[in-house]
Amino acid sequence: MSISMALFSPPISSSLQNPNLILPKISLSLLSTKRFSLLSRASSENGTSTPDSAAVSATTVEIPKPVEDVPVKPPVESSSDETDLPTTTTEIKFQDAKWVDGTWDLKQFEKQGKTDWDSVIVAEAKRRKWLEDNPETTTNDEPVLFDTSIIPWWAWMKRYHLPEAELLNGRAAMIGFFMAYFVDSLTGVGLVDQMGNFFCKTLLFVAVAGVLFIRKNEDLDKLKGLIEETTLYDKQWQAAWKEPESSSTVSSKK
Amino acid sequence: MATFALKSFTGLRHSSTDHTTLLSHAPSSLSRSQRRTSLKVTASRASPKLSNRNLRVAVIGGGPAGGAAAETLAQGGIETILIERKMDNCKPCGGAIPLCMVGEFNLPLDIIDRRVTKMKMISPSNIAVDIGRTLKEHEYIGMVRREVLDQYLRERAEKSGATVINGLFLKMDLPEDWDSPYVLHYTEYDGKTGATGQKKTMEVDAVIGADGANSRVAKSIGAGDYDYAIAFQERIRIPDDKMTYYEDLAEMYVGDDVSPDFYGWVFPKCDHVAVGTGTVTHKGDIKKFQLATRNRAKDKILGGKIIRVEAHPIPEHPRPRRLSKRVALVGDAAGYVTKCSGEGIYFAAKSGRMCAEAIVEGSQNGKKMIDESDLRKYLEKWDKTYLPTYRVLDVLQKVFYRSNPAREAFVEMCGDEYVQKMTFDSYLYKRVAPGSPLEDLKLAVNTIGSVFRANALRREIEKLNV
């Protein structure tokens, strides 16, 4: 975390030694990235297609380096029929020492002889974040070939699934223990006997489902919306059949 | 059912021996399921034979739906009038038709400008996947110019016996009872452009509304509204060396910058490319999305000139009422555009044809008056044949167009050969061929894996934001 903080901050190396400045630095880095993204969005919003010339000063560390470019003046978009598109390709691009030929060079991620998949994942996330904030043109000369499936499944599991599984299991265990104690104190039925009871089994099922599907407060509303969403299209199609028969002929219809 | 028919039969003005023989049959012969087109078809039990004239049907709108409907009606012996407001209309359109349309509608190969055999799907992080390796030699997606296709279908309808009128449909008087005619009010232009035209009226027995997304026929019958997307497109003429890249290749860009709920595209046309995007939920930002699409394709359309800017609404789902008494809607007017891909031309033409076939069958080649039950048969057949396709595409759109991680997973999935084969099979031939269960299982596992990885990366991105 501290490394990424340093990467995103302006190059004031002296302040790196002062831990008190770390907090304001986070907000600084936030500001700088936000400003950058705002600028890029603003430039795409006005009618011209000026390449984004607002470059963050290049840092000395190897991170996504915005390349400072000569802003090219595009021809004025007239209201006549023919409008010219810019004829030069200079543009801010995603660049990184480890990003070679449209994919991550895994050899550069090695730690103690083995590829450090975690850093590959983080690097790819940074690249995607960069591109989300500064959408780039695709080009045939440098196609992007990276496929996330080269990162082995256990790396993903270790990084994302296991921590969450630990969290959910912990929640389920706490709920389970407390509910078992509570039911026991109220009814005197011990844990083993509770397992044989249908009502208790239902409660257990509800508790497990609740822990799995409702992880944040927003999930409740999301689930309700989901049910609506899945049936909406069907309802729109069936609407033609729901209309009251309006024909004036005397005949029975399906 | 038989007693009903008998009762109304006594009220008919014309009786013929045909009718009595029909009714003396067992009532089961009146049930729809036993209808056979080769034998004498029992139409709606109560309709009379039309004396000394054929059934008159007006088709409003001369696009693929209208042209196909008019041709089938005219071939079935029905007096057909096709009303189109602009004979040389270049409807803003992607212009892609599946392979089966060429066969089913006997289209000559020279109206197809280009055969697209390769597609590129580009994810929000510019990961590009090539699609089309599984296509066979004779398979392609046809790119047509709408003005050429529409004109061809109208001419064919005219050759089959339909009357084509250049006019603008204004409104329609609904009939009082079951066999009164519809009175259409329209302005006839008589081929002169720019002139105000003559106001005319026409009486017809039935109407097929094929007048597109802003259908006036739909308004006249109170068909209800639908959600629609705005599709915005710029036609760009690019230098020849860049055009060779798009010789037989179309591109699809997905991403929040390009569209929040649809995709941006670069489709090759006859001598230029069409770059466009669409959206349902953020219609006000369409220009921003278009700029983003152009930006993503920037290197490949460098030095191009915009020759035309166009936009059009695309329906997202069918209207609540697709028919009313003797008026039926087809094509875009009914809302038959698929989700996810936004395909409409084939379904328009097919629905026009299906509706016309139902009218021909229900009226016994124009000899009898039809009523709503005959048109309902067209709706039934349509829903039965194509509702699964629409449902699948809706699910795909809901799952894969919701967010950038979902789109990344979508593009990753499209790299899989099995997915490509299934997708093209269902698109080109409009049939869902059963794949092998083992491959389906592998596909399911891979999909879950892709979605999981993409969402995991999204969580990582969110961590970086903090």
Contacts between the chains, C-beta under 8 A, distances in Angstrom:
chain1	res1	chain2	res2	distance
A	4	B	464	6.7
A	44	B	288	6.7
A	44	B	291	5.3
A	44	B	292	6.3
A	44	B	295	6.6
A	45	B	288	6.0
A	45	B	291	7.7
A	49	B	291	6.9
A	49	B	294	7.2
A	49	B	295	6.9
A	49	B	298	7.8
A	81	B	307	6.6
A	81	B	308	7.4
A	82	B	305	4.9
A	82	B	306	6.7
A	82	B	307	6.2
A	83	B	305	6.7
A	83	B	306	4.3
A	84	B	303	7.7
A	84	B	304	7.9
A	84	B	305	5.7
A	84	B	306	8.0
A	85	B	236	7.0
A	85	B	294	7.2
A	85	B	298	7.8
A	85	B	301	6.3
A	85	B	302	6.8
A	85	B	303	6.5
A	85	B	304	4.8
A	85	B	305	7.2
A	85	B	306	7.1
A	86	B	298	7.6
A	86	B	302	7.3
A	87	B	302	6.0
A	87	B	303	4.6
A	88	B	302	7.9
A	89	B	298	7.4
A	89	B	299	5.6
A	89	B	302	6.4
A	91	B	298	7.4
A	121	B	456	7.5
A	121	B	457	7.0
A	121	B	460	6.2
A	122	B	460	6.3
A	122	B	464	8.0
A	124	B	457	6.2
A	125	B	457	5.1
A	125	B	460	3.6
A	125	B	461	4.9
A	125	B	463	7.9
A	125	B	464	6.2
A	126	B	464	6.4
A	127	B	125	6.4
A	128	B	124	7.3
A	128	B	125	4.6
A	128	B	404	7.8
A	128	B	408	7.8
A	128	B	457	6.1
A	128	B	461	6.0
A	129	B	461	4.6
A	129	B	464	5.8
A	129	B	465	7.5
A	131	B	124	6.7
A	131	B	125	4.8
A	131	B	126	6.4
A	132	B	124	6.6
A	132	B	125	7.8
A	132	B	256	7.0
A	132	B	257	7.6
A	132	B	404	6.6
A	132	B	461	7.5
A	135	B	124	7.9
A	135	B	255	6.9
A	135	B	257	4.3
A	135	B	258	8.0
A	135	B	292	5.8
A	135	B	295	6.1
A	135	B	296	6.2
A	136	B	126	6.2
A	136	B	295	7.9
A	136	B	296	7.4
A	137	B	295	5.9
A	137	B	296	5.6
A	137	B	297	6.6
A	137	B	298	3.7
A	137	B	299	4.8
A	137	B	300	7.8
A	138	B	122	5.5
A	138	B	126	5.0
A	138	B	128	6.1
A	138	B	253	7.9
A	138	B	296	6.0
A	138	B	297	7.0
A	138	B	299	7.0
A	138	B	300	7.4
A	139	B	299	4.0
A	139	B	300	7.2
A	140	B	245	6.6
A	140	B	299	7.3
A	140	B	300	6.7
A	141	B	299	7.7
A	143	B	128	5.5
A	144	B	125	7.0
A	144	B	126	4.6
A	144	B	127	4.9
A	144	B	128	6.1
A	145	B	127	7.6
A	145	B	128	8.0
A	146	B	127	6.2
A	147	B	127	7.4
A	147	B	412	6.8
A	147	B	415	7.3
A	148	B	408	7.9
A	148	B	412	6.8
A	148	B	450	7.6
A	148	B	453	4.7
A	148	B	454	7.4
A	148	B	457	7.1
A	149	B	412	7.2
A	149	B	449	7.1
A	149	B	450	7.6
A	149	B	453	7.3
A	151	B	453	7.6
A	153	B	449	7.2
A	156	B	452	6.9
A	156	B	453	6.1
A	156	B	456	6.0
A	159	B	456	7.2
A	160	B	452	7.7
A	160	B	456	4.4
A	160	B	459	6.8
A	161	B	452	8.0
A	229	B	398	6.6
A	230	B	398	7.7
A	233	B	317	6.3
A	233	B	339	7.6
A	233	B	390	7.6
A	233	B	391	6.9
A	233	B	394	4.5
A	234	B	391	7.2
A	236	B	226	7.6
A	236	B	317	4.1
A	236	B	318	6.3
A	236	B	320	7.7
A	237	B	317	7.1
A	237	B	318	5.9
A	237	B	383	6.9
A	237	B	387	6.3
A	237	B	390	7.1
A	239	B	224	7.5
A	239	B	318	7.4
A	239	B	319	7.9
A	239	B	320	4.0
A	239	B	321	7.3
A	240	B	318	6.6
A	240	B	319	7.8
A	240	B	320	6.8
A	240	B	321	6.1
A	240	B	322	4.7
A	240	B	323	7.4
A	240	B	379	6.0
A	241	B	379	7.8
A	243	B	320	7.5
A	243	B	321	5.5
A	245	B	372	7.8
A	246	B	324	6.5
A	246	B	325	6.6
A	246	B	372	7.5
A	247	B	178	7.0
A	247	B	325	6.0
A	247	B	371	5.9
A	247	B	372	4.2
A	247	B	373	7.4
A	248	B	177	5.9
A	248	B	178	4.6
A	248	B	325	7.8
A	249	B	8	7.2
A	249	B	44	7.0
A	249	B	46	5.1
A	249	B	47	7.8
A	249	B	178	4.9
A	249	B	371	5.2
A	249	B	372	7.8
A	250	B	4	6.0
A	250	B	7	7.0
A	250	B	8	5.4
A	250	B	46	6.8
A	251	B	1	7.7
A	251	B	4	5.8
A	251	B	5	7.5
A	251	B	8	7.4
A	251	B	44	6.5
A	251	B	45	6.0
A	251	B	46	5.7
A	251	B	371	7.7
A	251	B	373	6.7
A	252	B	1	6.1
A	252	B	4	6.4
A	253	B	372	7.6
A	253	B	373	5.4
A	253	B	376	6.9
A	254	B	32	7.8
A	254	B	376	7.6
